[in-house]
Amino acid sequence: MTSPTTLKSVPALGTHPASGSHPSRAETREQLAGASYDLLVIGGGILGISTAWHAAQSGLRVALVDAGDFAGATSSASSKLLHGGLRYLQTGAVRLVAENHFERRAVSRQVAPHLANPLTFYLPVYKGGPHGAAKLGAGVFAYSALSAFGDGVGHLLSPSKAAQDVPELRTENLKAVAVYGDDQMNDARMALMTVRAAVDAGAVVLNHAEVTGLRTTRGRVTGAELKDRLTGEEFGVNARLVLNATGPWVDHLRRMEDPHAAPSIRLSKGAHLVLKRTAPWKAALATPIDKYRITFALPWEDMLLLGTTDEVYEGDPADVSVTESDISQILDEAAFSVRDQQLQRDLITYSFAGLRVLPGGPGDTAKAKRETVVTEGPGGMLSVAGGKWTTFRHIGRTVLKKLEELPGRPLGEDFEPVSELPKRMPLPGVANPRAVEHRLLVDRPAPGPRMGADTARHLATHYGSLAFDIARLANEHPELAERVHSDAPEIWAQVVWARDQEWAETADDVLRRRTTLTIRGLATDDVRAKVREVLDGKQK
């Protein structure tokens, strides 16, 4: 096994001519404190990241900060889907479904085909269930029609054929299976690639930087006071306009501007479980629980993802967690369509919970639309929260358009309007993942170690063409070609890459969001210690 000292001694990637060099945290703090920005985005979830990306593309001087890691909360705790929203058809929201499909197809085909995977969904129809076969058959046909039949024609399938693709499908009292198509992703990886796109466009970003107060000039919010959570260093950022994109914490920051600000949102907790699979799954299950709710069983990262719950959450967002009640509910609901042998508790490798940000008001959270809420405070700070992962590009463009049209035009006039930006700007690494995987396997150096097929596939579908830089790093430093854990596809070159190219500062940054080791249940004490040793080799 490679020693941590050997790994730590690998030079920073900035010394490699094929890869750009990110500034150190100290250099970034100095850059943030020494300049005046057009837009300061507070919040590094996908909403803030997307807005920063589009704003930087417009030519604005953009800064983005987050108290934790990028996508460290809700944005890496989703159901990992890019989807049209089948349940919205029940409420007659046909236009919304069509818009979601448009964004889904744009991301999966032009913007990030290396990060999105097509996924077939089976919607089982059981005797006594909340929906009949005819209704669901018509529903999936309409759903596929709204995506221009780009994923095939929604139809009904026999239980026996469905069971061939999903051996763990419960077939007792199964009348039929409705079939439709959507897409899947690793949400943390998609968010990190969007951060990289924002930086490539000129944005300055810093994670683990907490806002401790707001700067004001003549009653107007013109920046923020910050504290580096890793070093304790305090500094400030000046900006023409401040955007509060802190997700579940949006009202907390609003009250920094106005202590009397009324609540603008409500929160709904969604919990998920990750389990080892007992058999191959060629399709996902979307099982109706009642008239409005669906429970998912999704093959994801060679594992099985189950969820989600949907209940009002009124506690501190930082304290959200998966409870015993959540685990029981998820397993009980999955048991409607999944056989018991796949639902054993000893198969659970990880659990996580996120908070959906919903418009304030009464009503069942399960029926609430995933709308984006925009409010403006008395000091001119704009707050934005909510929405769907699928439409992250659309939300970023919409928020930027609102910023452009604010009275008094605080952003000025000297930038490209969002309407003039390219409609489908690709994320870094865009490539056909199958071609990248093939190249990684056949273009190995003669004396070098052979890359495992699972590692090649993992690199191709998580980095796209950037996987070649990681492979080159492993070829130049053979100790980095070794696996981080024998049961996972990740290699040590990815940890060094995360350290030098993806703003990873803590072991959790690496193990939970830049790799899949935590969700596989493989973030052992030994692995964590070695990862921390590698991270300690980075200049602060």
Backbone hydrogen bonds, N-H to C=O, Kabsch-Sander energy under -0.5 kcal/mol:
donor,donor_aa,acceptor,acceptor_aa,energy
7,L,3,S,-1.7
8,K,4,P,-3.0
9,S,5,T,-1.4
10,V,7,L,-1.5
15,T,12,A,-1.9
16,H,13,L,-2.3
19,S,16,H,-1.8
22,H,20,G,-0.6
22,H,500,D,-0.7
25,R,539,Q,-0.5
26,A,540,K,-0.9
28,T,24,S,-2.5
29,R,25,R,-3.0
30,E,26,A,-2.2
31,Q,27,E,-2.3
32,L,28,T,-2.8
33,A,29,R,-2.6
34,G,30,E,-1.8
35,A,31,Q,-0.7
37,Y,238,N,-2.7
38,D,61,R,-1.4
39,L,61,R,-2.2
40,L,241,L,-2.4
41,V,39,L,-0.6
41,V,63,A,-3.3
42,I,40,L,-0.6
42,I,243,L,-2.9
43,G,41,V,-0.7
43,G,65,V,-3.3
45,G,245,A,-0.6
49,I,45,G,-2.8
50,S,46,I,-2.7
51,T,47,L,-2.0
52,A,48,G,-2.5
53,W,49,I,-2.5
54,H,50,S,-2.4
55,A,51,T,-2.7
56,A,52,A,-2.5
57,Q,53,W,-2.2
58,S,54,H,-1.3
59,G,56,A,-1.5
60,L,55,A,-1.9
62,V,60,L,-0.7
63,A,39,L,-2.4
64,L,204,V,-2.5
65,V,41,V,-2.3
66,D,206,L,-1.5
71,A,44,G,-2.4
72,G,69,D,-2.1
76,S,73,A,-1.5
77,A,74,T,-2.2
82,L,183,D,-2.5
83,H,81,L,-0.6
88,Y,85,G,-1.6
89,L,86,L,-1.5
90,Q,87,R,-1.1
91,T,87,R,-0.5
91,T,88,Y,-0.8
92,G,89,L,-1.3
93,A,88,Y,-2.0
94,V,92,G,-2.2
97,V,93,A,-2.0
98,A,94,V,-2.3
99,E,95,R,-2.4
100,N,96,L,-2.5
101,H,97,V,-2.6
102,F,98,A,-2.1
103,E,99,E,-2.1
104,R,100,N,-2.7
105,R,101,H,-2.8
106,A,102,F,-2.1
107,V,103,E,-2.4
108,S,104,R,-2.6
109,R,105,R,-1.8
110,Q,106,A,-2.0
111,V,106,A,-2.8
112,A,107,V,-3.1
115,L,112,A,-1.7
116,A,112,A,-1.1
117,N,184,Q,-2.9
119,L,182,D,-2.7
121,F,180,Y,-3.2
122,Y,284,A,-3.3
123,L,121,F,-0.5
123,L,178,A,-3.3
125,V,176,A,-3.0
126,Y,124,P,-0.6
127,K,173,N,-2.6
129,G,126,Y,-2.4
136,L,132,G,-2.2
137,G,133,A,-2.8
138,A,134,A,-2.3
139,G,135,K,-2.3
140,V,136,L,-2.7
141,F,137,G,-1.6
142,A,138,A,-2.4
143,Y,139,G,-2.4
144,S,140,V,-2.3
145,A,141,F,-2.1
146,L,142,A,-2.0
147,S,143,Y,-0.6
147,S,144,S,-0.7
148,A,145,A,-1.9
149,F,144,S,-3.0
150,G,147,S,-1.7
151,D,152,G,-0.6
152,G,149,F,-1.5
154,G,152,G,-0.5
155,H,179,V,-1.1
157,L,177,V,-3.1
162,A,158,S,-2.1
163,A,159,P,-2.2
164,Q,160,S,-1.0
165,D,161,K,-1.1
166,V,162,A,-2.1
169,L,166,V,-2.3
170,R,337,S,-3.1
171,T,169,L,-0.5
174,L,171,T,-1.9
175,K,125,V,-2.9
175,K,173,N,-0.6
176,A,125,V,-1.2
177,V,157,L,-1.9
178,A,123,L,-2.6
179,V,155,H,-3.2
180,Y,121,F,-1.9
182,D,119,L,-2.2
183,D,82,L,-2.1
184,Q,117,N,-2.5
185,M,80,K,-2.4
186,N,115,L,-0.6
187,D,185,M,-0.7
190,M,186,N,-2.3
191,A,187,D,-2.3
192,L,188,A,-2.3
193,M,189,R,-2.2
194,T,190,M,-1.5
195,V,191,A,-2.1
196,R,192,L,-2.4
197,A,193,M,-1.9
198,A,194,T,-2.1
199,V,195,V,-2.5
200,D,196,R,-2.8
201,A,197,A,-1.3
202,G,199,V,-1.7
203,A,198,A,-2.5
204,V,62,V,-2.3
206,L,64,L,-2.0
208,H,68,G,-3.5
209,A,66,D,-3.4
210,E,227,K,-2.4
212,T,210,E,-0.5
212,T,225,E,-2.6
213,G,225,E,-1.2
215,R,223,G,-1.9
217,T,220,R,-2.8
220,R,217,T,-1.5
221,V,379,G,-2.9
222,T,215,R,-2.8
223,G,215,R,-0.7
224,A,237,V,-2.0
225,E,213,G,-3.1
226,L,235,F,-3.5
227,K,210,E,-2.1
228,D,233,E,-3.5
229,R,208,H,-2.5
229,R,227,K,-0.7
230,L,208,H,-0.6
232,G,228,D,-2.9
235,F,226,L,-2.3
237,V,224,A,-2.5
238,N,32,L,-0.5
238,N,35,A,-0.8
239,A,222,T,-2.2
240,R,37,Y,-2.4
241,L,38,D,-1.2
243,L,40,L,-3.0
244,N,242,V,-0.5
244,N,382,L,-3.3
245,A,42,I,-2.9
245,A,243,L,-0.9
247,G,384,V,-0.5
249,W,246,T,-2.0
250,V,247,G,-2.3
253,L,249,W,-1.8
254,R,250,V,-1.9
255,R,251,D,-1.9
256,M,252,H,-0.5
256,M,253,L,-0.8
257,E,253,L,-1.1
258,D,254,R,-2.6
261,A,258,D,-2.5
266,R,358,L,-2.2
267,L,313,Y,-0.6
268,S,356,R,-1.9
269,K,311,E,-3.2
270,G,354,G,-2.8
272,H,352,F,-2.8
273,L,306,L,-2.3
274,V,350,Y,-3.0
275,L,304,L,-2.7
276,K,347,L,-2.4
277,R,302,D,-0.5
282,K,165,D,-2.4
284,A,120,T,-3.0
285,L,297,A,-2.5
286,A,122,Y,-2.6
287,T,295,T,-2.8
289,I,293,R,-2.7
290,D,293,R,-1.2
295,T,287,T,-2.7
296,F,307,G,-3.9
297,A,285,L,-2.3
298,L,305,L,-3.0
300,W,298,L,-0.5
300,W,303,M,-1.9
303,M,300,W,-2.3
304,L,275,L,-2.4
305,L,298,L,-3.1
306,L,273,L,-3.0
306,L,304,L,-0.5
307,G,296,F,-1.7
308,T,271,A,-0.6
309,T,271,A,-0.8
311,E,269,K,-1.3
313,Y,267,L,-2.6
319,D,316,D,-2.2
320,V,317,P,-1.2
323,T,321,S,-0.5
327,I,323,T,-2.1
328,S,324,E,-2.4
329,Q,325,S,-2.5
330,I,326,D,-2.8
331,L,327,I,-2.4
332,D,328,S,-2.7
333,E,329,Q,-2.7
334,A,330,I,-2.4
335,A,331,L,-1.6
336,F,333,E,-1.3
337,S,334,A,-1.7
338,V,334,A,-2.1
339,R,168,E,-2.7
342,Q,339,R,-1.3
343,L,340,D,-1.6
344,Q,341,Q,-0.5
347,L,344,Q,-1.9
348,I,345,R,-1.5
349,T,274,V,-2.8
350,Y,274,V,-1.5
352,F,272,H,-1.8
354,G,270,G,-2.4
356,R,268,S,-3.6
356,R,354,G,-0.5
358,L,266,R,-2.9
358,L,356,R,-0.7
360,G,264,S,-1.4
367,K,364,D,-1.2
368,A,364,D,-0.6
368,A,365,T,-0.7
371,E,369,K,-2.1
373,V,371,E,-0.5
373,V,385,A,-3.5
375,T,383,S,-2.6
377,G,381,M,-2.6
380,G,377,G,-1.8
382,L,242,V,-1.8
383,S,375,T,-3.3
384,V,244,N,-2.7
385,A,373,V,-2.0
387,G,357,V,-0.6
391,T,388,K,-0.8
392,F,389,W,-1.9
395,I,391,T,-2.7
396,G,392,F,-2.0
397,R,393,R,-2.3
398,T,394,H,-2.7
399,V,395,I,-2.8
400,L,396,G,-2.1
401,K,397,R,-2.3
402,K,398,T,-1.9
403,L,399,V,-2.2
404,E,400,L,-2.3
405,E,401,K,-1.4
406,L,403,L,-1.0
409,R,406,L,-2.2
412,G,409,R,-2.1
415,F,413,E,-1.8
416,E,58,S,-3.2
420,E,417,P,-2.1
421,L,418,V,-1.3
425,M,422,P,-0.7
427,L,111,V,-2.9
430,V,427,L,-1.3
435,A,432,N,-0.5
436,V,432,N,-2.1
437,E,433,P,-2.6
438,H,434,R,-2.1
439,R,435,A,-2.4
440,L,436,V,-2.5
441,L,437,E,-1.5
442,V,438,H,-2.0
443,D,439,R,-2.7
456,A,452,G,-2.4
457,R,453,A,-2.3
458,H,454,D,-2.3
459,L,455,T,-2.8
460,A,456,A,-2.3
461,T,457,R,-2.0
462,H,458,H,-0.7
462,H,459,L,-0.8
463,Y,459,L,-1.9
464,G,459,L,-0.6
464,G,460,A,-1.0
465,S,429,G,-2.2
466,L,463,Y,-1.6
467,A,464,G,-1.8
468,F,465,S,-1.6
469,D,466,L,-0.8
470,I,466,L,-1.4
471,A,467,A,-2.7
472,R,468,F,-2.2
473,L,469,D,-2.0
474,A,470,I,-2.1
475,N,471,A,-2.2
476,E,472,R,-2.2
477,H,473,L,-1.7
480,L,477,H,-3.1
481,A,478,P,-1.7
482,E,479,E,-0.8
484,V,490,E,-1.9
485,H,490,E,-0.5
488,A,485,H,-1.9
492,W,482,E,-2.3
493,A,480,L,-2.1
494,Q,491,I,-1.6
495,V,491,I,-0.7
496,V,492,W,-1.9
497,W,493,A,-2.4
498,A,494,Q,-2.6
499,R,495,V,-2.2
500,D,496,V,-2.5
501,Q,497,W,-3.1
502,E,497,W,-0.7
502,E,498,A,-1.0
504,A,498,A,-2.2
510,V,506,T,-1.5
511,L,507,A,-3.2
512,R,508,D,-2.6
513,R,508,D,-1.0
513,R,509,D,-0.7
514,R,509,D,-1.3
515,T,510,V,-1.1
518,T,511,L,-2.3
520,R,516,T,-1.3
521,G,518,T,-1.9
522,L,517,L,-2.8
524,T,522,L,-2.1
528,R,524,T,-2.9
529,A,525,D,-2.3
530,K,526,D,-2.1
531,V,527,V,-2.5
532,R,528,R,-2.5
533,E,529,A,-1.9
534,V,530,K,-1.9
535,L,531,V,-2.5
536,D,532,R,-2.0
537,G,534,V,-1.5
538,K,535,L,-1.9
